């Protein structure tokens, strides 16, 4: 047991690392074993369904052939053949589709199409990630450090890819779960899904910390950056695929032809289900890997200089608790009384969250010393003071020689405050004195608790807003009766109010953390990192909701459980976005410390661009503006791709319906989405380079802070808006406010596509873009500083920013030059069926008086004015009611 007893960071940290490694491996193994077994039982149920169907058909034929044979004889014959009799109340036998599971959402090509999109995301991540990783070779450091940094960046890319592919296999196994088993499998499958992703993300962290200890911070940051780039690319592909499926399913299938989104005759349905599967499966798994790595990097980088060895231990403890909580969730199914299914699922996330966070807080409070001077500094190379502000010279001084003087000095802090100024040395001196007057165990426990509380409250608020039975969804559905525009206004207003509530909670928690830190920036950001770790535990406690909508909200599942699981993905997405912001903000401490500790530049302008981090600095104002511009560029590039793909999907779906086809191939989706996803991913990765090299290193903290906060606001608002619009459609489709086919239904469908587009362009994608920006910024800040103090010509430094801008321009040009569907009028006979609405009565529309459209007139031009007036009146009446016949029979034969 020497690897525990001789561990430099102590036996407690060695045990924690060992437990984390074992749990990570166990989670990965269980995730590979259990889901196929659940699917195996579903396959057995499917065989029983097929046998029961065959027995009923055989019984009917036998009854026709021998009418004298009694029912008892038929049942005896079935028993002899080993065929179980059909049970009309068995939910597994309610559907009789041709697929293995009896679920129209599953088709034979689903796995291939899902794999092609994941492969596309891998290509995009490689195009952006590999050059970014090679640029890390320019970051100062020894050859070993540079090779290690780029190696961990590539490991991050591979970890994200591994999690995505593993999630794809798990989601395909989930489709095999029998309908009667789905309610009990919600927590089991969700827990294994989240635990597997966390295990993949945490295992390299445990190994690197064990072998490199406190020096693992820089490699883990590179590892987190690689994982975040992959997650960003996968979210871009998922957003584009979702926009394509939304447009085809909602606009053409549901709105124009009144085919329900889940109807197997809706040509866009398979593409929408594929996009939802990609977002809730591989994309969510890659996001969890990136969050795990980023929080580990933030905890080690920011908290170790403040909490010494215990800062590293708290980070490892939080990761261990997170993986353990996910595995615990998988052990206990969420079951409740009939009619209380939604409450049972939400209570299922509340109980493990309280237990996990409570146990973690208690452990930290008892484990850490209550006095700052009792922290273990020597094990992480902090046994001596090296700052001139404390030592008065360049020679290091052991902490034991100065601790007695520090403890006596903190008895009267006012005298030191009045005797010092705002210089760097004075601030360092006052911060050190303040730290020695704190209680580390209480501060760390409060940081973890506050992060858990805010994440839990944000998810519960999202659950309240998105509940289709609550006032927000009902109000949005009711407003849609007046048109899609007013419905969209209602949705946006409600989502903005809820997002403001989440941001207010976040601001309150940040204010409390600043007060607890007593004005010490490094301590405050360390507590923010701990808050992110507490939020990660809450996210893992909500494991059942991450994937519930992907496999439980499907035909065959009991309707109460479908309704309960439907909004789980959006609720947990809000928590993920909040924790992503908490993971990105602590890196501001590293960037600010690097800039503040840099040497002076050669000229006044260069020195201001390097050190002036005040609100009136031109560089700081430029960084704020560039952060806002980055959000706008990312959103506009994705919206442009969504428009192009959505238009192509609508036109192709209309053509498929006109041709009588039930499916729409859209085989070029991987290629077109790859072309559209490159620009936004490249913008997120290269804009920090533009900010640091172009405006100066002092602009980088302002850029990162603005990017993170603006991304949080837009991500939460767009996610809630998309979920709320979807809930309003569900309300109308249930029969309220006009029901399916009404004007309200049409307006709600259009609002859903609009809000879905905003969520696709912003949402979790923009949160991951902010995380990528902060990680790239902290990795490259040293190069930016060296370019200003080592005599490098300023034009060469600006040239780096210009090259980055040219690369972004090339990516943008590559996107906008993609082939687009022509929507111009060609005044031909083929134009009207594709770009005009079908009439209810099956007749051609009234002849237009526009001479440009005379080519569309009926062949019989001798129709008198009375007949034309009658047709116009009938068309007006049908248009005012917006009622059409249901099903495929309602589609007009042109």
N, C-alpha and C positions, 0 to 999 in steps of 0.2 A: 504493500500500500504506500510505497514511497511517493508515488505520483500525487498522493493526497497530503501526506504528512510533510513532504519536502517542498510543497508548492509555495512559491515566493509570496503570493498574495494571501496566504493563510489557508488553513484547512476548511474553514467555512465556505470560502469562495471556490475552493477545489470541489467540495461536495456539490455546491450549486451548479457548477459547470458540468459535473458528471451527471447530475439529475436532468439538467436541460438536454444534454446529448442523448441520454437514454429515452427521455420522453419524445424528443424529436424523431429518433429512429423508430420508436414504437408507433408514433402517429403516422409516419410514412408507410410502415408495413401494414398497419390496420386499415389504412385508407386503400391499400391495394387488395386486401383480402375480403373485407366485410361487404362493400357494395356489390361485387359479383355474386356473393352468396344471397343477398337480398334479391338480386335480379333472377337468380336461379329459381327461387321460390315463385317469383312472378311468372317465369317460363312454365313452371309446373301448372300454375293456375291457367295459363293460356292454353296448355294442352288439354286441361280438363274442360275448358270452354269449348275448344274445337270438338272434343269427343261428345260433349253434350249437344252441340249443334248437329253433329252427324247423327246422333241417336234420334233427335227430334225429326230430322229429315227422313231417316230410315223408318221411323214409326209411321210417319205420314204415308210413305209409299206402301208400307205393309198394310196399312188400313185400307188403302185404295184397292190393293190386290186381293185381300182376303177380308172382306167386311165382317165376316163371322168371327174373326179372331178377337178375343176380348182384350181390354186394356191391361188386365192382370197378366195375360200371356206376353204382351209386349214388354212390360216391366220385368218379367222373369227372364225374357230373352236378353234384355239390356244388362241384367245382373250377371247372367252367365258370361256375357262378353266383357265384363269388368267396366262397363260404362256407367258412371255416376249419373243419377237422374238430375234433371235440370231443376234448379231452385230459383223461382221467380224473384225472391228477395235477396239473392246473392249479388252484391254490387260488382263482383268480378265477372258476372255473366250478363250484365245489362247491355253491353255493347257487343256487336257482332261484326267488327271490321276485319279486313283481311290481314292486317299486320299481326305480328306475334303477340303484342300486348293488347290488341283490341283498341288501340288508341290512334286516331287519325293524325295526331301530332307527330307520330313516329313514322318515318318513311325509310326505305332501304338505303337511300343516298344521304341520309342526314349526317352520318359519321364522316363520309367523304367530304361533304360540303363544309362541315365544321372544321375538319382538318385543313382544308384548302385555305380558309380564312385565317386560321392560326399560323399556317405557313406564310401567308402574305404579311401578317404582322411581324413574323420573325425576319423576313426580308427587309421590311422598313426599319426595324430596330437595328439590323446589321448595317444598313446604309448610313444611318445616323450614328449609331453607337461605336462602330469600329473606327471611323475617323476621329470621333471625340476621344476614344481611348488612346489612340496614337498621339493626340495632342497632349495627353497627360505626361508624355515623355519630356515635354518642355518645362514642366513644373520643377522648380529647384529641388535638389536632393541627390543623394548618392545613387549610383547605378542600381544597387540592390533595392533601394526604396522605390525608384521609378519602375523597375520591373515588377516589384510586388504590387505597386499601385495599379498598373495596367492589368496585371493578372487578376486582381480582385474585381476590377471593372468588368472584365470578360466573364468572370465567374458569376457576377450579378446578372449579366445578360443570360447566361445559361441557366441560372436558378429560376429566373422568370419564365424562360421557355419550358423548363422541366415542370414547373408548377402548372403552366397552361396546358401542356399535354397530359399531365396527370389528371387535371380537372376535367379535360375533355373525356377521358376514359371513364371517370367517375360519373359524369353527367349521362353518358350513354348507358351506363349500368343502371342509373336511376330510372330511366325510362322503362326498364323491365320490371320495376316494382309493381306488384299487383295493386289494383285500386283499393281493395280492402285493407292493405298494409300501409298505404300512403300516410294516413294520419299519424300512426305510430312511428313511421320512418322519418318524419320531418326532422325531429331532433337528432335521431341517430345518424342519418345521412349528413345533415348540416354540421353536426359536431365533428364527424370524421373529415368532411370537406375542409373546414376551417383549420382543424388540427394538422392536416396534411400540409396545407399551405404555410402555416406557421412553422412546422417542422422543417420544411425545405428552406425557409428563410433563416431560421435560428441555428441550424446545424453548422454552417460555416462561421457564424459568429462565435459559437462556443469553442470551436477548434482554434480559431485565430486568437481569441482572448487567452486560451490556455497556454498557447505557445509564445505569444508576443506580449501578453499582459497589457499594460497601459499603452504600449506602442502600437496596439492594434487599431487605434482610433482612425488614423489616416487610411489604412487599407479598407476598413469597414465603411468609411465614407465613400470610397471608390466602389465598393461592392454595392452599397445602397444606390449610388448613381446609376450603375449598370442595370440593376433591377427596376429602377424607376423609369429609365428610358424604355425598357421592354414593355412595362405596364402601360406607358403612355402610347406606344405604337399600337398595342392591342386594343386599348380604348378607342383610338382613332378609327381602327378598322371596324370595331363593334358599333361605333356611332354611325358610320357611313352605311353599314349593313342594316342598322335599325331604321335609318331614314328611308332607305330603299323599301324595306318591308312595310313600313308605316304608310308610305304613299300608295303602294300597290294595294294593300289590304283595306285601308280605311277610305281613301279617296275614291278608288274605282270600285272595289268589291263591295264595301258597306254603304258608301254614300250614293254612288251612281247606280248600283245594281241591287242594293239591299240584300247582299249576301253577308251573313254574320261572319265575323272575323274567324270564328272557330269552325265554320262550315268547311268541309273538305272540298267543296266546289269553288271556294274562293281562291283564285290563282295566286294571290299574294300571301296567303296564310302561311305556307311553309317557309317563306323567306322571313316573315316577321317572327315566327317561332325560332328560326335559326339564329336571328340576331339577338333575341332575348336569351337564348341558351348561351350564346357567346359572351354576352355581357354578364350574366349571372354566374357563369361557370369559369371559363379560362381567364376572362378579364378580371373578375373579382379575386381569383386565386393569385394572379400576378400582382394585383394591387396589395394584397395582404403580405406577400413576400417583400415588396418594396417598403411598406410601412414598418414591418418588423426590422428590416435592415436599417432604415432611416432612424427609427427610434433608438435602436441599439447604438448607432453611430453618434446620435445627439447625446445620449446619456453618457457615453464614455468620453466624448470630446469635451463636453461642457461641464459635467458634474465632477469628473475626477480632479480638475484643478481646484475645486471648491470643497468637495467631500472626500477627497483622497481615495484610498482603497475602497471605502464604503460606497462611493459614488458608482464605481464599477460593479460592486456587489448588488446594489439596488437595481441596476439595469438588468443584470442576469436573473435576479429574483423575479422581477416583473415578467420577463420573457418566460420563465419557468411556470409561473402561475398562469399565464395566458394559455400556454399549451395544455396544462393540466385542466383548466376550466373547460376548454373545448372538448377534451376527452371525457370529462364528467358529464357534459351536456349530452354526449352520444350514448351514455349509459341509461338515461332516464327519459322515456318517451313523454311527450306532452299530451296528457289526456285530461279531460274535464267533463263536466256535466253537459248534457245535450243543450244546445243553445248558448253555451259559454265557451265556444271554441276559440274565439278571438282573444278572450280574456286569458284562456289557458296558455296560448302561445306567448302572450306578453308577460304573463307571470313566469313562464318558463325561462325568459331572459332575465327577469328581475332577481329571482332567487339565486342562481349561480353567480350573477354579478355581485350581489351583496355579500355572498359567502366568500367569493374569490378576493374581492377588494378588501373586505373586512379582515380576512386572514392575512393578506399581504400587509395591510396597514399595521395590524397588531405585531407582525413579525418585525417590521422595520422599526417600530417604536421601542420594541424590547431589545433588538439587536444593536442598533446604533447607540453610541454613547450620548449622554445628555449634555456633555461639555465639549466644545469644539476642540479644545487642546488635546482631548483624548482620542481623536481620530488617528488612524494609522497612516501617517504620511510617508514614512521611510520606504515602504514596500513599492511605492509608485514614483520614487525619485524626488519626493518633496520634503526630505528630511532637513533641508537647509534653505534659508532665505537667500535669494540671489538678486533681488531687486534693490537698486541703489536707494530707493525711497525708504527702505527698511534697514539696509546694512550700512549705508553711507560710503560704500566703497565697491570695487568690482569683485572683491573676494566674497565667496559664500559664507554665511554664518549659520551654524546649526540652530534649529528651532529651539532647542532646549535652552540655549544661551539667552534668547530674547523673550521667551514666553512669560517669564515672571515680570518683566518690564511691561509687556503688553497687557497682562491681566491687571496690573496696577494702574495703567494709563486709561483703561476703559471705564474706570470708576467715575471719571469726570471728562466726558467726551466734549463738552462745550468749549473747554479751553483749547482743545486741538482744532476744533472747527473754526474758531475765531483766529487761530494762529496760522491757518493754511489758506491757500488760494485755490484756483480751479485748474492748476497745472496737472499734468499726468502723474508726477511724483506725489503730489499732495493727495490726489484721488486714490492712488494705490495705498498710500499710508492709511487714510481714513477707512478704506474698504477692509483692510486687514484688521484694523482695530475693531470694526463692527462685526466681522465674522467671529472673532474670538468672544463676542458677547452673546452669540446666538446659541440655540439648542438644536443641533442637527437632527436628532431623532424626531422631534416635533415638526420641524420644518419639512422634512422629507415625507413624513406621514401625511401632513396636510396637503402637500403638492400632489401626491398620489390620489388622495381622497377628492380634491377639487376637480381634477381631471376626470375621474370616474363619474362624479356627480353631473358635471356639465354635459358629458357625452350621453349619459342616461337620460337626462332631461331633454336634450335635443332629439333623441330618438322617440321618446314618449310624445313630445310635441308634434313630431312628424306623423306619428301613428294617429294622433287625435285629428290632425288636419286632413289626412288621407282616408280616414274612415268613411266609407260611403253612406253610413247611417247618421253621420254628424252634420251639423249645420253648414260647414264649409262646402262639402260636396253637393249638398242639396241646393245651396244658393247658386253654385256654379251651374248646376243642371237647370235650375229654374231660369236663370238669366239667359241660357242658350235658346230659350223659346223666342227671344227677341232678335236672334241672329248670332252668328259666330263672333262678330266684333265685340258685342257687349259681354258675351260669355268669356272671351279672352281677357277683357278688361277685369272682369270679376276674378278670374283665376290669377291673373298677375297681381292684382291688389291683395288678395288673400295670401298668396305665396310670398310677396314682399313683406307683408306684416309678420308672417311666421319667421321669415329669414331675419328680419330685424330683431325678433325675439331671441333667436339663436345667437346673433351677433351681440346683443345686449348681455346675454348670459356670459359669452366669452369675454367681453370687455370687463364685466364685473369680476370674473375669476382672475383676469390679468391684473386688475387693480388690487385685488386682495393679495395676490402673490407679490406684487411690488411692495405693498405695505409690510408683508411678512419678511421680505428681504431687507427691509430697513434702508432702501435706497441703493443697495449694492447690485449693480447690473448683472455681474456674473452669477450671483446667487439667485436673482430673479429668473434668469434664463435657465438655470439649472432646475429650478422648481417648475418651469414651463415644460422642460423635458420630462420630468417626473409626472407632470399632469398628462402628457401624451401617453406615457406608459400606463397610467391608470385608465385612460380612455381605451387603450388597446385591450385591456382585460374586459371592459364592458362590451367591446365589439365581439370578442370571442364568446362571451356569455350569450350574445344574441346569435349564436351560430345557426340555430334552427331557421332564422328568418333570412339568412343570406341566400339560400337556395330553395326556400319553400315555394316561391312562385314558379320555379323552373319545372318541378316535377309533381307538385301537389295540385297546382291550379291547372288541371287538365281534365278532359272528359272522363267520366268514370268515378272521380273522387266525389264524395258527398259534398253537396253545395255549401253547407256551413263551413267545412274545412277549406274549400276553395276560396270562400270569401275571407276567411281568417288569414290565409297565407298570401293573398294576392298582393298586398302592399309591402310585404316584408323586404323586398329588394330596395325599394326607395327609402324605407325607414333606416335600414342599415347603411345606405349610401350617405345619408346625412351624417351619421356617426363617423364614417370613414373620412369624409371631407373635413370634418372638424379635427379629427386626430391627425390628418395630413398637415393641417395648418400648425398644430402644436408640435409636430415633428420638424417642420421647416423653420419656425421662428428661432429656436435655440442657436441655429448656425449663425445668426446675426452676431452673437457674442464672439465667435471665432473670427468673423470678417472684421468686426470693429476692432478687436484686439490686434489683429495683424496690421491694420491701417494705422492705428494709434501708435504702435510700437515701431513703425518704420522710421528710417533715417530721413533727414531733410533732403529735398530735391535741389537741383542746381539753380533753378530759376523761380521767380515768384509765382508765375502762372502754374508751373508744374507742382510746386509745393502746395498751392491752394487746391489743385485738383487731387492731391494726395492726402492732405490732412484736414481740409476744411469740411467738417461734418456738422455744420450749423444750419439752421433752417434758412438763413439768408444766403447760403452758398449756391452759386450757379450750378455747380456739379450735383449738389443734393436735389435741387429743383429739377434738374434734367433727369436724374435717376427716377424721381417720382413720375415725371411725365412719361419716361420711357416704359415704366411698369404698366401704366394705363394703356399706352400704345401697344404693348405686347399682348395684353388681354384682347384688345380690339383686333389685332392682326390674327391672332389664333382663332378667334371666333369667326372673323370674316372668311378666313381660308377654309375652315370647316363648313361654314354655311354655303360657300360657293360649291364645294364638292357635294354637299347634301342636295342643293338645288339641281345640279346636273344629274346626279344619280336618281333623284326622285322623279324628275321629268322623264328620264328614260324608262323608269319602272312604270309610270302611269301609262305612257304610250304603249309599251309592250304588253301591259296587262289588258288595256282596251283591245288591242289586236288579238290577244289570246281569247278574250271573251267573244269577240266577233267571229273568230274561227271555231268556236265551240270547244276550245281546249280548257281543261280543268287545271292545268299547270302552266307555270311560266318559268322557263329555264333560267334566263339571265346568267349564262355561264361566264360572262366577262366581268362579273362582280369582283372577283379577287384582283384582276388586273386594274380595273378602273378605281377601286378603292385604294389600292397601293399608290396609284398616281396622285390621288387626292389627299392621302394621309401624310405624304412626305413633307409637305410645306409646314403644316402646324407642328409636327414633331421637331423639325429642324429649327423653327422659330423658338420653341421652348428651350432647346439646347444651346443655341448660338446667341440669343439676346444677352445673356450675362456677359459674354465676351465683348459684345458691342458696348455695353454699359461700362465695363471696367477699363477696357483699352481706349475707347473713344472718349468718354466723359471723364474718366479718372477713377481710381479705386475708391475715393470718397463717395462717389455716386452709387457704388455697389450696394451698401447697406440700405440706402433709400429705395433702390430698385427692387431688392429682394423683399423688403418689408411691404412695399406697395403691392407687389405682385402677389404675395401670400394673402394679404388681407382682402384685396379686391377679388382674388380667386375664390376665397371662402364665401364672400357675399354672393357673388354671381352663381357659384356652384349650388349653394343651398337653395337660393331662390328658384333657379331653373329646375332643380330636381323636384322641389315641392310643386311647382307649377305643372310639370309634366304628370306627376302622380295625381294631382287634384283633377286635371282635365280627364284623365283616364277614369277616375272614380265617377265623375259626372256622367260619362258615357254609360258606365255600368248602371247608374241610377235610371237613366232614361230607357235603357234596354230592358230594365225590369218592368216597365209599363207606366212609369210616372212621367208627367210633363210632356204628354203627347205620345210617348212610346216610340218604338222603332219605326222609322220611315217618316217621322214628323219633321217639321222645320227645326224644332229643337234638337232632334237627333242629328240632322245634317250640320247644324251649327256647332254642336259639341264635337262631331267627328273632325271638322276642320280645325277647331281649337286644339284638339288632341294632337293632330299632326304638327301644328304650329309650335305648341309647347314642347312636343317631342323633339322638334328640330333645335329649339333653344337648349334643351337639356343635352342633346347630342353635341352641340357646339361648345357648351360650357360644362355643367355637371361635374362628374368625377374627373373627366378629362382635364379640365382647367385646374383642378386641385393637384393632379399629378404633374401638370406642366409647371405649377408653382414649386412643387417639391423638386423637380428636375432642375429648375432655375437656381434654387438655393444650393443644391448639392454641387452643381457645376461652378457656381460662384465661389463656394468655399474651397473647392479644389484648385481653382485657377487664380485666386486672389494673390498668392505669392508671386506668380509670374507677372501679374499686373504691377505689383509694387516694385519688383526688381527692374522692370522696364523703365521705371521712372527714377531710380536711384543709382543704377549702374552705368549711367552715361549713354544709354540708348537714345538715339535721335527720336524726338517726339513725332516726326513724320513717319518713322518706321512703326512706332506704337500705333498711331492712327491708321497706318496701313493694315495692321492686323484687324482692326474694327471694320475697315473697308472691305477686306477679303471676306469677313463673316457676312457683311451685308450683301456682297455679290453672290455668295453661296445661297443666301436666303432668296435673292432675286431669281437665281437659276431654278431653285425648287418651286418658287411661285410660277415662273414661266412654264415649267414642266407640267404644273397642274392646270393652268388656264388654257393651254394649247391642246388639251385632251379633246377628242371628238365629242360633239354635243348633238343632241336630238334637235332637229329643225322643227320649230313650232310656227314658222311663218305660213301664212295662207298661200296656197298655190292654186286655189279656185278650181280644184279638180274634184272628181266624184269621190275619190278616196279620202278626201279631207274631212268631210262631214262626219262619218262614223267615228273617226278618232277624236275629233275635237268638238263635238256637240253632244248635248244630253239626250238620252232616249226619252221618247214620249210614252205616257202611261197607256194610251189607247192602242198602241201598236201601229198607228198611222204616221205618215210623215208629218213633220211640223208644217205650220202654216207658211205659205209661200211668202218669202221676204220681199219687201218693196225695194230693197237696195238693189240697184242694177248690177252691182259687182257680184251679187250672189245669185243671179238668175240661172247660173249653171246648175244650181241645186234644185231647181223647180221640178215638179213631177212632169212626166212625159205628156200627160193630158193637160194642156194649157187652156183647154176650153171650159174649165170648171167655172161656173158662174159665181158672181159675187156673194150670193146667199150661202152657197156651200162653203166658200172660203171663210165667211164670217162665222158660220157654225163651227168650223174646225178651229178657228182662232178662239172662240168662246170656250170650247171644250178644253183646249190646251191651257187657257188661262185658269179654268176651274181646277184642272189637275195640278197645275203649278202652285195654286194657292193652298191646296191641301197637303201637297208633298207626300201623298199616300201612294204606295205602289204595291203590287202583288209581291208576296214573299217568295224566295227561292229562285232557282234558275229559270222557272217558268215566267218570271216577271221580266226578264230581259227581252228587249224588243228585237224582233226579227227584222233586220234591215235588208 
